[in-house]
Amino acid sequence: MPTAPKELPATADDLRIAWLAALAVAIHVLEAAFPSPLPGAKPGLANVIVIMTLLLYGWRAALAVAVLRVIAGSLFLGTFLSPTFLLSLSGAVAALLAMGIVWTLGGRQLTAIGLSVVASLGHMTGQFFIAWALFIPTDAIWRLYPILMSLSLIFGLVSGTIAQAIIRKLKTPTA
């Protein structure tokens, strides 16, 4: 009779990442319920959790939260492996890459607001390239790019401000 595989206990880091990913998924799913004035124009409030995770727990945790958010969120919304999923995943990867490049080039002094703006602009750029390359291979799509990048800048500022306020609150000792 085969024996059951031995289960490894979850570490505190595993539980923290799971909790943060679950929070990001809940925000992602809730945000999907709201109508969008333009295709691709969503505030991306779940990215507040990714930015916070990066600044509080590092790159590995932020990557895990971002990928889990995209995969679990798409499973909840019924978009897994759809064009929406590919756009979401490409945006998340591009955002992490953009933040990684800025971080490596000396951006360690950036606040949550600066990182959020970089992530938001990277996210939109990644989505545009994938949309153009796979789904809408016409140059006309690029006419929307400046409009959506402007919205990304605004949403990045808002998300970063929220993330910075939460981080500040978490780091403030309670009396």
MARNUGU-407824 format. One record per residue (C-alpha): z, x, y. Coordinates in pm, whole numbers, plus 50000, padded with zeros to 5 digits. Example, Ala and Ser with C-alpha at 12.3 -4.5 7.8 and 13.67 -1.06 7.14 Angstrom:
(r (50780, 51230, 49550))
(r (50714, 51367, 49894))
END
This chain:
(r (50000, 50000, 50000))
(r (49896, 50152, 50336))
(r (50167, 50213, 50591))
(r (50146, 50084, 50944))
(r (50065, 50345, 51205))
(r (50366, 50475, 51389))
(r (50385, 50333, 51741))
(r (50452, 50571, 52024))
(r (50700, 50444, 52280))
(r (50560, 50373, 52624))
(r (50664, 50623, 52885))
(r (50786, 50531, 53233))
(r (50446, 50643, 53367))
(r (50264, 50416, 53119))
(r (50473, 50120, 53226))
(r (50426, 50199, 53596))
(r (50046, 50222, 53556))
(r (50040, 49900, 53355))
(r (50244, 49719, 53619))
(r (50029, 49849, 53906))
(r (49708, 49770, 53718))
(r (49831, 49417, 53646))
(r (49910, 49370, 54014))
(r (49564, 49499, 54112))
(r (49398, 49269, 53856))
(r (49591, 48968, 53987))
(r (49482, 49044, 54344))
(r (49123, 49106, 54228))
(r (49107, 48772, 54045))
(r (49272, 48584, 54332))
(r (49030, 48738, 54582))
(r (48733, 48630, 54369))
(r (48836, 48268, 54420))
(r (48764, 48286, 54793))
(r (48410, 48231, 54923))
(r (48220, 48521, 55075))
(r (48003, 48490, 55387))
(r (47768, 48764, 55259))
(r (47700, 48894, 54908))
(r (47931, 49187, 54850))
(r (48153, 49112, 55151))
(r (48499, 49096, 55000))
(r (48809, 49249, 55159))
(r (48891, 49448, 54844))
(r (49265, 49398, 54875))
(r (49318, 49517, 54517))
(r (49227, 49861, 54648))
(r (49555, 49859, 54839))
(r (49718, 49913, 54500))
(r (49481, 50200, 54412))
(r (49548, 50376, 54744))
(r (49923, 50332, 54702))
(r (49903, 50460, 54345))
(r (49710, 50768, 54455))
(r (49955, 50856, 54731))
(r (50269, 50781, 54528))
(r (50172, 50890, 54175))
(r (49855, 51100, 54190))
(r (49492, 51099, 54088))
(r (49529, 51032, 53717))
(r (49735, 50719, 53781))
(r (49496, 50600, 54055))
(r (49195, 50645, 53825))
(r (49369, 50452, 53548))
(r (49464, 50166, 53781))
(r (49112, 50146, 53930))
(r (48936, 50143, 53592))
(r (49183, 49899, 53437))
(r (49144, 49670, 53740))
(r (48767, 49660, 53704))
(r (48764, 49610, 53327))
(r (49051, 49359, 53303))
(r (48941, 49176, 53618))
(r (48590, 49134, 53480))
(r (48729, 49008, 53150))
(r (48941, 48747, 53332))
(r (48649, 48642, 53552))
(r (48394, 48638, 53269))
(r (48173, 48905, 53426))
(r (48228, 49192, 53182))
(r (47906, 49397, 53139))
(r (47725, 49173, 53389))
(r (47558, 49297, 53708))
(r (47879, 49205, 53893))
(r (48077, 49429, 53658))
(r (47834, 49718, 53705))
(r (47853, 49683, 54082))
(r (48233, 49667, 54075))
(r (48260, 49969, 53847))
(r (48010, 50172, 54047))
(r (48198, 50086, 54366))
(r (48532, 50190, 54218))
(r (48391, 50518, 54085))
(r (48215, 50593, 54416))
(r (48536, 50518, 54609))
(r (48735, 50756, 54390))
(r (48465, 51024, 54421))
(r (48453, 50987, 54800))
(r (48832, 51015, 54824))
(r (48826, 51313, 54587))
(r (48569, 51496, 54798))
(r (48757, 51430, 55122))
(r (49089, 51525, 54956))
(r (48941, 51852, 54826))
(r (48792, 51939, 55165))
(r (49133, 51921, 55331))
(r (49200, 51552, 55354))
(r (49552, 51583, 55218))
(r (49670, 51513, 55570))
(r (49498, 51173, 55569))
(r (49720, 50869, 55572))
(r (49666, 50563, 55356))
(r (49450, 50427, 55638))
(r (49215, 50726, 55636))
(r (49187, 50730, 55257))
(r (49129, 50355, 55250))
(r (48844, 50381, 55500))
(r (48684, 50663, 55299))
(r (48728, 50460, 54979))
(r (48587, 50143, 55133))
(r (48278, 50316, 55271))
(r (48228, 50502, 54941))
(r (48269, 50178, 54747))
(r (48000, 50001, 54949))
(r (47764, 50298, 54932))
(r (47802, 50321, 54554))
(r (47735, 49950, 54515))
(r (47428, 49968, 54737))
(r (47273, 50252, 54539))
(r (47329, 50072, 54209))
(r (47201, 49740, 54350))
(r (46892, 49913, 54484))
(r (46830, 50123, 54171))
(r (46892, 49853, 53908))
(r (46866, 49505, 54057))
(r (46684, 49491, 54392))
(r (46448, 49792, 54404))
(r (46311, 49716, 54749))
(r (46376, 49892, 55075))
(r (46455, 49557, 55240))
(r (46805, 49567, 55087))
(r (46891, 49855, 55317))
(r (46874, 49622, 55617))
(r (47208, 49479, 55501))
(r (47363, 49823, 55466))
(r (47476, 49871, 55830))
(r (47626, 49523, 55841))
(r (47816, 49565, 55517))
(r (47926, 49919, 55608))
(r (48069, 49780, 55934))
(r (48260, 49518, 55735))
(r (48372, 49792, 55494))
(r (48511, 49991, 55783))
(r (48710, 49689, 55902))
(r (48830, 49601, 55552))
(r (48921, 49967, 55488))
(r (49131, 49972, 55805))
(r (49308, 49649, 55705))
(r (49371, 49760, 55345))
(r (49489, 50102, 55457))
(r (49728, 49952, 55710))
(r (49875, 49728, 55441))
(r (49905, 50018, 55194))
(r (50068, 50241, 55455))
(r (50320, 49973, 55550))
(r (50413, 49914, 55186))
(r (50446, 50287, 55114))
(r (50664, 50331, 55422))
(r (50882, 50040, 55307))
(r (50910, 50182, 54954))
(r (51013, 50523, 55086))
(r (51273, 50383, 55327))
(r (51618, 50406, 55175))
(r (51794, 50073, 55145))
(r (52139, 50033, 55291))
END
